[in-house]
């Protein structure tokens, strides 16, 4: 991981709303509406953090269907752990993510078509 990438991860995890989203979505997949309530933030704030978290691979996005037949997205946390080691005048960072299930990967690829 480059120094710039490490700085991006640290800045993202320093963001209170990003942390709240990761914690809430680690319990169960949640829609933006539920994240807005759980994180006590506006929808635009949640969407901005989701974009940043997805770009780093910290969140997964899935499509759901409500009883009325409307599609909506739910998000679940993929970030499992961040390990930082400081030794011999340098810092090393490792980011661990949960593996994406093969069925989820296939669905995501199909949806992207």
Secondary structure by P-SEA (a helix, b strand, c coil): ccaaaaaaaaaaaacaaaaaaaaaaaaccccaaaaaaaacccaaaaaaaaaaaaaaccbbbbbbbcccbbbbbbbbbcccbbbbbbcccbbbbbbbbccccaaaaaaaaaaac
